[in-house]
């Protein structure tokens, strides 16, 4: 998912390039808005955690926590789906 990629880039650069981090934050927010209704429907708590992360301080950005909350909200294992070529082919592995 693009939101996870953008947060990973933001997290790696948070101490070295504030302008780049702000771009990554905005990109992550935009990508998250696309999937937010699905996340919120399955887990209001996951949505709250993700939204707080994307709108909070850069020091609180945590890609691992984001991945965990996305998995909760999407009811799927992200890395397995991505690595096994199942993402984007309609063959999501749901929990």
C-alpha positions as CSV (number, residue, x, y, z in Angstrom):
1,X,0.0,0.0,0.0
2,X,1.2,3.4,-0.9
3,X,0.4,4.9,2.5
4,X,2.8,2.4,4.1
5,X,5.6,3.2,1.6
6,X,5.2,7.0,2.2
7,X,5.3,6.6,6.0
8,X,8.4,4.4,5.7
9,X,10.1,7.1,3.7
10,X,8.9,9.8,6.1
11,X,10.2,7.8,9.1
12,X,13.7,7.3,7.5
13,X,14.1,11.0,6.8
14,X,12.4,12.6,9.8
15,X,15.7,13.7,11.4
16,X,17.4,14.9,8.2
17,X,15.0,16.6,5.8
18,X,11.8,18.3,7.3
19,X,10.6,19.6,3.9
20,X,10.8,16.1,2.4
21,X,9.0,14.7,5.4
22,X,6.2,17.1,5.0
23,X,5.7,16.0,1.4
24,X,5.7,12.4,2.5
25,X,3.2,13.2,5.2
26,X,0.8,14.8,2.8
27,X,1.2,11.9,0.3
28,X,0.5,9.4,3.0
29,X,-2.6,11.4,4.1
30,X,-3.9,11.4,0.5
31,X,-3.4,7.7,0.0
32,X,-4.9,6.9,3.4
33,X,-8.1,8.8,2.6
34,X,-8.7,6.4,-0.2
35,X,-8.8,3.4,2.1
36,X,-9.9,5.1,5.3
37,X,-13.6,4.2,4.9
38,X,-12.8,0.5,4.8
39,X,-10.4,0.7,7.7
40,X,-12.9,2.7,9.8
41,X,-15.7,0.3,9.1
42,X,-13.7,-2.7,10.3
43,X,-11.8,-1.0,13.2
44,X,-12.6,2.5,14.4
45,X,-9.6,2.2,16.8
46,X,-7.2,1.4,13.9
47,X,-8.5,4.4,12.0
48,X,-8.0,6.6,15.1
49,X,-4.4,5.4,15.6
50,X,-3.5,5.9,11.9
51,X,-5.2,9.3,11.7
52,X,-3.4,10.5,14.8
53,X,-0.1,9.2,13.4
54,X,-0.5,11.0,10.1
55,X,-1.5,14.3,11.7
56,X,0.8,14.2,14.7
57,X,4.5,14.9,15.2
58,X,7.1,13.3,13.0
59,X,8.7,11.8,16.1
60,X,5.7,9.6,16.6
61,X,5.7,8.1,13.1
62,X,6.1,4.4,13.2
63,X,5.8,2.3,10.0
64,X,5.6,-1.0,11.9
65,X,2.7,0.3,14.0
66,X,1.0,1.6,10.8
67,X,1.4,-1.8,9.1
68,X,-0.1,-3.5,12.1
69,X,-3.1,-1.1,12.1
70,X,-3.6,-1.4,8.4
71,X,-3.6,-5.2,8.7
72,X,-6.3,-4.9,11.5
73,X,-8.4,-2.5,9.4
74,X,-8.1,-4.4,6.1
75,X,-8.2,-7.8,7.7
76,X,-5.3,-9.1,5.7
77,X,-1.6,-9.8,6.0
78,X,0.1,-7.0,4.0
79,X,3.6,-8.3,3.5
80,X,2.5,-11.9,2.6
81,X,0.0,-10.5,0.1
82,X,2.6,-8.1,-1.4
83,X,5.5,-10.5,-1.5
84,X,3.5,-13.5,-2.8
85,X,2.1,-11.4,-5.7
86,X,-1.4,-11.6,-4.4
87,X,-1.9,-7.9,-3.9
88,X,-3.7,-6.3,-6.9
89,X,-4.8,-9.6,-8.3
90,X,-8.0,-9.9,-6.3
91,X,-6.6,-12.8,-4.3
92,X,-6.2,-11.1,-0.9
93,X,-5.5,-13.4,2.0
94,X,-8.0,-12.3,4.6
95,X,-8.1,-13.2,8.3
